[in-house]
Amino acid sequence: MAKSNKISEDDFFIMNKTFSIWLIKKKNKYFDDLSTNKQRKYFKKFVKKWNKQDLSSIYYDEDKLQEKYGQLLKQKSFWKIENDDSQVSKLYKEYQEALNGVNQMYDFKNDETDHKKALRRAIREEQGGDKYDDYQDAKKTRNDVEYDRENKRESKREQDKYERRRERKNQEELLDELVPKKVGKEAILEKKRMINNKINGNRDNTGIDDYDEEFLMGGDSFSKAKAREEDFQRKKQEKVQAHNYEIEQKQNEYKMTEEKAIQSALDKQSYMNRFR
């Protein structure tokens, strides 16, 4: 389109390619990254510059413009990292929650070039500096709190079980020293009677004989208790696996996002250098 031809805001779609190249070159922005309101706002400025003939002459020759800068339109938009409203910031906050207590940031790639490392540092500084490494102050999620509570309860149960086993062992050793050992089923029943008398203070020396063997040997209640313990251990293991899976997913998601940002920045820099 010649310089003498005036355009208006109604030419938004007709001038799309020329306008998109102008956005990249002059505003460092990509058409598809902008909202409709932003697109219209920038196009209004473009129309004014066009009509005042303030643009470079190449913008008025669409064929030459496409030949020289058409490749820019094929380049994916640069994913710019900025402030706490960006996608990286949101992912980082989730990542902090999932990795509470981690002292060092996960090493995503050991063979990075110096250029990539420098770019990574620049991105982190733009994000707020030390907050990237401040994992110690990260808040725990509800799952983390529940996970810690469950571990404490389990530790207490294990400690109580250990104390009970030790007490029973001491009682059995004492009984073995005081009473001649019997063998077989009779020995088991006798030992339980002695322990019961010792625990209950010999309240009824003859009452123990009124209990049947099923009661003395534990009966069905033992099986139920064992089943409950197995169910508890299974649920605990499922929680641990779910917790570990959540951390792994956040690590992978953050890794992919950061690598995408770095690669996009490198690609953009390479394309920009080509047309300078």
Secondary structure, 3 states (H helix, E strand, C coil): CCCCCCCCHHHCCCCHHHHHHHHHHHHCCCHHHCCHHHHHHHHHHHHHHHHCCCCCHHHHCHHHHHHHHHHHHHCCCCCCCCCCCCHHHHHHHHHHHHCCCCCCCCCCCCCCCHHHHHHHHHHHHHHCHHHHCCCCCCCCCHHHHHHHHHHHHHHHHHHHHHHHHHHHHHHHHHHHHHCCCCCHHHHHHHHHHHHHHHHCCCCCCCHHHHCCHHHHCCHHHHHHHHHHHHHHHHHHHHHHHHHHHHHHHHHHHHHHHHHHHHHHHHHHHHHHHHCC
